[in-house]
């Protein structure tokens, strides 16, 4: 039989051919294109329970299609199947080391052996077509590189390893199409586990550090896209050091009778994936469902409403809110900066800033993300006391580390470790007064408050200059840290803009009716993202189990009572409204009831919690 005909074979015909000793050693890529192929791991029964659980917790690289009973040579994926003869080639492993490669294992005692069949990416190579238009890089099967990532698999018993990944370069304009098709294919690794910057999961060597197969060079319009890879099973076997294990030889897979599905892009909002490039400077991407994306757009719109008629609608950067939420969702450590010392008394801070920061910090803590707060030296003790009170009131899960400004050398020590790597993935400033072009710090009315402001801008500027840190600015008037991104618009549309406009830019900018709203909306967005199955799977790289958001996160979602408590604690410390300092339970001249309470309710409705 010619090579041109093997693609038309049935799975049964291919297995019988191998069983007869024909075409042994042949790679099965391109064979039997109407049916699925599978990776194979065969283990003594003593190891089977742990490996079965290892597959369950690491379903991205090891989607389990079938687990045999001890001694079973057949397979629920095919008729007339004998696993001891029906592969082109077998590898024999002893004590975690490759011992030999064989054409048959029929001479082994099979009574205690258990066979695991897991999904293989060969099953989607070449199939991604829409309206007859091929996806170039996936259709060309040789354009695949494989790597050992820095993503640890979930350890079960003796089985542990970092995940192996395969990379296919995908044209930027086809990212959503590829994600939407592969997300329907959970039995062959499903949606990508990483898109974009290779160093995030491969280390500094990036694509140059391929571990298996050939090196692929993405073209100019390509984005590296990574899927979990079945080679993970061999890596786990090596570490487990089983006395005996049998696997398929690389590229020589088990061919089943299970038909290939015909994939189309889903139209339901809950199933459709949206791909977002949330940081262009470091080529960071994420995915979320169209339904969740719609909720985040509604939150952005609600945040930007302008009851103070300041003209902030002219300052909005559309889409930055969603990107900021994604940046926070993928962070492991976040630095928060706040403090607008606009008053002439002690404490000089206002009620816009701190309440939102504490609200956002609570959600970050619920997600297991590290939080550090940077403040002026004058606000250090007050914030430490406020944090203790927020913990006592069950607003925060635990105390937040507070750092006050020191000299430049000292601040650098707080931002990077001894290897010059950043301690924070994201630095977010909310309602933090920013330096103007004159080098001074001004209120909205043009009052110079420079004497009360430490140059925390330097933290932000250093972070913004790096490709490995994302900066987010939140403001409501144009004089806040990060507003340098829209400085010309501040000068044009905001009263006294020429004088007060902050010159320090942010990677991402959120403009709100109050800055507190920006933080509260981000907390809502983080809850919505982790409730989104598409995003949550991508965020944890298809390792482990889906988060129970009701148990882990619901307590930290802003509601009217929580936000009222936060504001009350802040006001009790002597912090006053920046516009109407004599008005109680008030932010920017607007009383908590009804304006801020109604806004929280509006946010909750946007993410379908009311």
C-alpha positions in Angstrom: 0.0 0.0 0.0 1.4 3.4 -1.0 1.8 6.3 1.4 -0.9 8.2 -0.5 -3.5 5.6 0.5 -2.9 5.3 4.3 -5.0 8.4 5.0 -8.1 6.5 3.6 -7.7 3.4 5.8 -10.1 2.5 8.5 -8.8 2.2 12.0 -9.5 -1.5 12.0 -7.5 -2.0 8.8 -4.5 -0.1 10.1 -4.5 -2.2 13.4 -4.7 -5.4 11.5 -1.9 -4.3 9.2 0.4 -3.7 12.3 -0.8 -6.9 13.9 0.4 -8.9 10.8 3.7 -7.2 11.1 3.2 -4.9 8.1 4.4 -1.3 8.1 5.9 -1.7 11.5 7.8 1.4 12.7 5.7 3.8 10.5 4.7 7.2 12.0 0.9 7.4 12.0 0.6 11.1 11.3 -1.7 11.4 8.4 -3.0 7.8 8.7 -6.8 7.1 8.9 -7.9 10.7 8.8 -11.5 9.8 9.6 -10.7 8.5 13.1 -8.9 9.6 16.2 -5.5 8.5 17.4 -4.3 8.1 21.0 -1.2 8.1 23.1 -0.7 4.9 25.1 0.7 4.2 28.6 0.7 0.7 30.0 1.4 0.1 33.7 1.3 -2.5 36.4 -1.9 -2.3 38.4 -0.1 -1.1 41.5 0.7 2.2 39.7 -2.6 2.5 37.8 -4.7 4.2 40.4 -2.2 7.0 40.9 -1.7 7.4 37.1 -5.5 7.5 36.5 -5.7 10.3 39.1 -2.7 12.0 37.5 -4.6 12.1 34.2 -7.7 13.5 35.9 -5.8 16.4 37.5 -3.7 17.0 34.4 -6.4 16.6 31.7 -4.8 19.2 29.5 -1.8 17.2 28.5 -3.4 13.8 29.4 -7.1 13.8 28.3 -8.1 10.2 29.3 -10.1 8.5 26.6 -10.2 5.0 28.0 -8.7 3.1 30.9 -8.6 -0.7 30.6 -9.3 -3.2 33.3 -6.3 -5.2 34.5 -5.3 -7.7 31.9 -7.6 -6.3 29.2 -6.0 -6.3 25.8 -9.0 -4.8 24.0 -10.2 -1.3 24.1 -13.5 0.5 24.4 -12.4 2.9 21.6 -12.3 0.1 18.9 -13.5 -3.3 17.9 -11.1 -6.2 17.3 -8.3 -4.5 19.1 -5.2 -6.1 20.8 -2.9 -3.5 22.4 0.0 -6.0 22.5 0.3 -6.0 18.7 -1.6 -3.1 17.3 0.9 -0.3 17.5 3.6 0.4 14.9 6.3 0.3 17.7 6.5 0.2 21.5 8.9 1.6 24.0 9.8 -0.4 27.1 10.7 1.5 30.3 12.4 0.0 33.4 12.9 2.0 36.6 12.2 5.2 34.7 14.8 4.5 31.9 14.2 3.6 28.3 15.3 0.0 27.9 14.3 -0.9 24.3 12.0 -0.3 21.4 10.0 -3.3 20.1 7.4 -4.1 17.4 5.3 -6.2 19.8 4.7 -6.8 23.5 2.6 -10.0 23.2 5.1 -12.1 25.1 4.6 -10.1 28.3 2.5 -11.4 31.1 -0.6 -9.2 30.7 -2.7 -10.3 33.7 -1.7 -7.3 35.9 -1.3 -4.6 33.2 -3.6 -1.6 32.8 -3.6 0.4 29.6 -4.4 4.2 29.4 -5.3 5.8 26.1 -5.1 9.6 26.1 -6.0 12.1 23.4 -3.4 13.0 20.8 -2.9 16.3 19.0 -2.4 14.4 15.7 -6.2 14.3 15.7 -6.5 18.0 14.9 -3.5 18.7 12.8 -4.7 19.6 9.3 -8.4 19.7 10.1 -8.9 23.4 11.0 -10.8 24.7 8.0 -13.6 27.3 7.8 -15.4 27.8 4.5 -12.6 26.1 2.7 -10.0 28.5 3.9 -7.1 26.7 5.5 -5.3 27.8 8.7 -1.8 27.9 7.2 0.4 26.9 10.2 -1.8 24.1 11.5 -2.4 22.6 8.1 1.3 22.3 7.5 1.9 19.5 10.0 5.7 20.0 10.2 5.3 23.4 11.8 5.3 22.1 15.3 7.9 22.5 18.0 7.7 20.8 21.4 9.1 22.1 24.7 9.4 21.3 28.4 7.6 24.2 30.0 8.0 25.7 33.5 4.3 24.7 34.3 4.3 22.1 37.1 1.7 19.3 36.7 -0.5 18.4 39.6 1.5 15.7 41.5 -0.2 12.4 42.3 1.7 9.7 44.1 5.0 9.1 42.3 3.9 10.9 39.2 5.1 14.5 38.7 6.7 16.6 36.0 6.5 19.9 34.3 4.1 20.0 31.4 5.4 19.4 27.9 3.9 21.8 25.3 3.6 21.9 21.6 3.9 25.3 19.7 2.2 26.1 16.5 2.7 29.6 15.0 -0.7 31.1 14.2 -1.4 34.2 12.1 -2.6 36.9 14.4 -5.9 37.3 12.5 -6.7 33.6 13.0 -6.2 33.4 16.7 -9.8 33.5 17.7 -10.7 30.9 15.0 -8.1 28.5 16.2 -9.0 28.9 19.9 -12.7 28.5 19.1 -12.2 25.3 17.2 -9.7 23.6 19.5 -11.7 24.6 22.6 -14.3 22.1 21.4 -11.7 19.3 21.3 -11.1 18.5 25.0 -10.3 14.9 24.1 -7.2 16.1 22.1 -5.9 18.7 24.5 -8.6 21.4 23.9 -7.9 25.1 23.8 -4.4 26.6 24.0 -2.8 26.9 27.5 -0.7 29.9 26.5 -0.6 32.5 23.7 2.1 34.9 23.0 5.3 35.7 24.9 7.2 32.3 25.0 9.4 33.3 27.9 6.4 33.2 30.3 6.3 29.4 30.1 9.7 28.6 28.6 12.0 30.9 30.4 14.4 33.4 29.0 15.7 31.2 26.2 12.1 31.2 24.7 11.6 29.4 21.4 15.3 28.8 20.9 15.2 26.2 23.8 13.2 23.5 22.0 13.4 20.1 23.8 11.7 17.8 21.3 11.3 17.8 17.5 12.4 20.5 15.2 12.6 24.2 15.6 9.9 26.4 14.0 10.4 30.0 13.2 7.2 32.1 13.4 6.7 34.4 10.4 6.1 38.1 10.7 2.4 38.0 11.3 2.5 34.9 13.5 1.9 34.5 17.2 3.3 31.5 19.1 0.4 29.4 20.4 1.0 26.6 22.9 -1.0 23.5 23.6 -0.6 20.9 26.3 1.3 18.0 24.9 1.0 14.2 25.5 4.8 13.8 25.8 4.1 14.8 29.4 3.2 11.1 30.1 6.8 9.9 29.3 8.3 12.7 31.5 6.1 11.6 34.4 7.0 8.0 33.9 10.7 8.8 34.1 10.3 10.4 37.5 8.0 7.8 38.8 10.6 5.0 38.1 8.0 2.3 37.7 9.7 -1.1 37.5 8.0 -1.6 34.1 6.1 0.7 31.8 5.2 0.4 28.1 4.3 3.3 25.8 3.9 3.9 22.1 7.1 5.0 20.3 7.1 8.7 19.4 4.8 9.5 16.5 3.6 5.9 16.3 0.2 6.1 17.9 -2.8 3.8 18.6 -5.4 4.2 15.9 -9.0 3.9 17.1 -12.4 3.5 15.5 -13.7 6.8 17.0 -14.8 9.1 14.2 -13.3 12.5 13.8 -15.8 15.2 14.6 -16.6 18.0 12.1 -15.8 21.2 14.0 -17.6 24.5 13.5 -17.2 27.7 15.5 -19.8 27.8 18.2 -22.2 30.8 18.2 -23.4 30.8 21.8 -21.8 33.6 23.9 -20.9 31.2 26.7 -19.0 29.0 24.2 -17.4 31.6 21.9 -13.9 32.6 22.9 -12.5 36.1 22.6 -8.7 36.5 22.4 -7.3 39.7 23.9 -3.8 41.1 23.6 -3.7 42.7 27.0 -0.1 43.8 26.9 1.4 44.7 23.6 4.8 45.6 25.1 5.3 42.0 26.3 3.0 40.2 23.9 0.6 38.9 26.6 -2.7 37.4 25.5 -5.6 35.9 27.3 -9.0 34.4 26.4 -12.4 34.7 27.8 -16.0 33.9 26.7 -17.9 36.4 24.6 -20.5 36.5 27.4 -17.9 37.4 30.0 -16.3 40.0 27.6 -19.7 41.6 27.3 -20.0 41.9 31.1 -16.6 43.5 31.3 -17.6 46.0 28.7 -20.7 46.9 30.7 -18.5 47.3 33.8 -16.2 49.7 31.9 -19.2 51.7 30.7 -20.7 51.9 34.2 -17.4 53.0 35.7 -16.9 55.9 33.3 -20.3 57.6 34.0 -19.5 61.1 35.0 -21.9 62.4 37.7 -19.5 65.2 38.5 -19.6 66.5 34.9 -15.8 66.7 34.8 -15.5 65.8 31.1 -13.8 62.5 31.8 -15.6 60.8 28.9 -13.1 62.5 26.7 -10.2 60.7 28.5 -11.4 57.1 28.2 -9.1 54.5 26.5 -11.7 52.0 25.2 -10.8 48.4 26.1 -8.1 49.2 28.7 -10.5 48.2 31.5 -10.8 44.6 30.1 -7.0 44.4 29.5 -6.4 45.6 33.1 -8.7 42.9 34.5 -6.9 40.3 32.5 -3.5 41.5 33.6 -4.6 41.3 37.2 -6.1 37.8 36.7 -2.8 36.5 35.4 -0.7 38.2 38.1 0.9 36.4 41.0 1.9 39.6 42.9 0.5 43.1 42.6 1.6 46.4 44.0 -1.0 49.1 44.8 -0.3 52.8 45.1 -2.7 55.4 46.4 -2.8 58.6 48.3 -4.1 62.0 47.4 -3.1 64.4 50.3 -5.4 67.3 49.2 -6.3 68.6 52.7 -4.3 71.0 54.9 -5.0 68.9 58.1 -4.0 65.5 59.3 -4.7 63.1 57.8 -4.6 65.0 54.5 -6.0 62.1 52.4 -9.4 62.0 50.8 -12.1 59.3 50.8 -11.6 58.5 47.1 -8.7 56.1 46.7 -8.3 54.1 49.9 -11.8 52.5 50.0 -11.4 51.2 46.4 -7.9 50.0 47.0 -9.1 47.9 50.0 -12.0 46.5 48.0 -9.7 45.4 45.2 -7.1 44.1 47.6 -9.7 41.8 49.1 -10.5 40.2 45.8 -6.8 39.8 45.0 -6.3 38.0 48.3 -9.3 35.7 47.6 -7.6 34.7 44.4 -4.3 34.0 46.2 -2.5 36.9 44.5 0.1 38.7 46.7 -0.7 42.3 47.5 1.6 45.1 48.7 0.6 48.8 49.3 2.9 51.7 48.6 2.1 55.0 50.3 3.6 58.4 51.3 5.7 58.3 54.4 3.0 60.5 56.1 0.3 57.9 55.5 2.3 54.8 56.6 1.0 54.4 60.1 -2.5 55.4 59.2 -2.7 52.7 56.5 -1.3 50.0 58.7 -4.0 50.8 61.3 -6.7 50.9 58.6 -5.6 47.5 57.3 -5.8 46.0 60.8 -9.3 47.3 61.1 -10.3 46.0 57.7 -9.1 42.5 58.7 -11.0 42.7 62.0 -14.2 43.6 60.0 -13.6 40.6 57.7 -13.1 42.9 54.7 -9.5 41.7 54.2 -8.5 38.1 54.7 -5.1 39.1 56.1 -2.9 42.1 56.6 -1.3 43.7 53.6 2.4 44.7 53.6 2.7 48.5 53.6 5.8 50.2 52.2 6.4 54.0 52.5 8.7 55.9 50.2 12.4 55.9 50.7 15.3 57.0 48.6 15.7 55.7 45.0 18.1 53.0 45.9 15.8 51.7 48.7 12.7 51.8 46.4 14.5 49.8 43.7 15.3 47.1 46.4 11.5 46.9 47.0 10.8 46.5 43.3 13.3 43.9 42.1 15.1 41.0 43.6 18.8 40.3 43.7 18.6 39.0 40.2 17.0 42.2 38.9 13.7 40.4 38.4 10.6 42.3 39.3 8.8 41.4 42.5 5.5 42.4 41.0 3.7 41.5 37.8 1.4 44.5 38.0 1.7 47.9 39.6 -1.7 49.7 39.9 -2.1 53.3 41.0 -5.6 54.5 42.0 -6.4 58.1 42.9 -2.7 58.7 43.3 -1.7 62.3 42.5 0.7 62.4 39.6 3.6 64.7 38.7 2.8 67.5 36.3 5.1 68.9 33.6 6.3 71.5 36.1 7.4 68.8 38.5 4.7 69.8 41.0 1.6 68.0 42.2 -1.8 69.7 42.0 -5.4 69.2 43.0 -8.2 69.7 40.4 -8.5 73.3 41.5 -4.8 73.9 40.9 -3.7 73.9 44.5 0.0 72.9 44.9 0.3 70.0 47.3 3.9 69.0 46.4 5.2 69.4 49.9 2.9 66.5 51.1 3.7 64.1 48.2 6.6 61.7 48.0 7.8 60.9 44.5 6.1 57.5 44.2 5.9 58.3 40.5 9.4 56.8 40.2 8.1 53.4 41.0 5.5 53.7 38.3 8.0 55.0 35.7 10.5 52.3 36.3 7.9 49.6 36.1 6.4 51.2 32.8 9.9 51.1 31.3 10.1 47.3 31.8 8.6 44.7 29.5 8.0 42.3 32.4 5.7 44.6 34.5 2.3 46.0 33.5 1.3 49.4 35.0 -2.4 50.4 35.5 -3.6 53.9 36.3 -7.0 54.7 37.6 -8.2 58.3 37.9 -11.2 60.6 37.5 -9.7 64.0 36.7 -6.5 64.0 34.7 -4.1 64.8 37.5 -3.7 61.2 38.7 -0.7 58.9 38.2 -1.0 57.2 34.8 -3.0 60.0 33.1 0.1 60.9 31.1 -1.3 58.4 28.6 -4.0 60.9 27.6 -2.1 64.1 28.7 -3.0 66.0 25.5 -6.7 65.3 26.1 -6.5 66.4 29.7 -5.0 69.6 28.6 -7.7 70.1 26.0 -10.9 69.0 27.9 -10.2 69.4 31.6 -10.4 72.8 33.4 -6.8 73.9 34.3 -5.6 70.9 32.3 -2.5 72.7 31.1 -1.4 73.1 34.7 -2.6 70.0 36.5 -2.2 67.3 33.9 -0.1 64.3 35.0 2.8 63.6 32.7 3.5 60.1 33.9 1.9 57.5 31.7 0.5 54.0 32.4 0.4 50.9 30.1 -3.4 50.7 30.8 -5.7 53.5 31.9 -9.1 53.3 33.6 -11.1 56.5 33.8 -14.1 56.6 36.3 -16.7 58.8 37.8 -14.6 58.2 41.0 -11.4 56.2 41.3 -13.1 54.0 43.9 -15.5 52.8 41.1 -12.5 51.7 39.0 -11.2 49.5 41.7 -14.6 48.1 42.7 -15.4 47.3 39.1 -12.1 45.5 38.7 -12.9 43.4 41.7 -16.2 42.5 40.0 -14.4 41.8 36.8 -12.0 39.4 38.5 -14.9 37.5 39.9 -16.6 37.3 36.5 -13.4 36.1 34.8 -12.8 33.3 37.3 -16.5 32.3 36.9 -15.8 32.0 33.2 -14.9 28.4 32.3 -13.0 29.4 29.2 -10.8 32.0 31.0 -10.4 30.0 34.2 -9.1 27.0 32.3 -6.6 29.2 30.4 -5.5 30.9 33.6 -4.6 27.6 35.3 -3.2 26.1 32.1 -5.7 23.2 32.2 -4.0 21.8 35.3 -6.0 20.9 38.5 -9.8 21.5 38.9 -12.0 24.5 38.2 -12.2 26.9 41.1 -15.3 26.9 43.2 -16.0 30.7 42.9 -18.9 30.5 45.3 -16.8 29.2 48.1 -13.5 31.0 47.4 -14.5 34.4 45.9 -18.1 35.4 46.7 -17.2 36.8 50.1 -14.8 39.3 48.4 -17.2 40.6 45.7 -18.2 44.2 46.5 -21.7 44.7 47.7 -23.4 47.7 49.3 -22.9 46.6 52.9 -19.2 45.8 52.4 -18.4 49.0 50.6 -20.4 51.0 53.3 -18.3 49.3 56.0 -15.0 50.0 54.2 -15.9 53.7 53.7 -17.0 54.0 57.4 -13.7 52.6 58.7 -11.7 55.0 56.5 -13.8 58.0 57.6 -13.5 57.0 61.3 -9.7 57.4 60.9 -10.2 61.1 60.1 -10.0 60.8 56.2 -12.5 63.2 54.7 -14.3 63.8 51.3 -12.0 65.8 49.0 -14.8 68.0 47.7 -17.1 68.4 50.7 -14.9 67.5 53.8 -17.8 68.2 56.2 -20.1 65.7 54.5 -20.2 62.3 56.1 -20.2 58.9 54.2 -19.2 60.8 51.1 -16.8 60.6 48.2 -16.1 63.4 45.8 -19.0 65.4 47.1 -21.5 62.5 46.5 -23.1 60.8 49.5 -22.7 57.0 49.7 -26.5 56.7 49.7 -27.8 56.7 47.1 -25.1 57.4 44.5 -22.3 55.1 45.4 -24.7 52.4 46.7 -26.6 52.5 43.4 -23.3 52.3 41.5 -22.4 49.1 43.3 -25.8 47.6 42.5 -25.3 48.6 38.9 -21.9 46.8 38.8 -23.4 43.7 40.4 -26.2 43.6 37.8 -23.6 43.9 35.0 -22.1 40.6 36.2 -25.5 39.1 36.9 -25.3 39.0 40.7 -28.5 41.1 41.3 
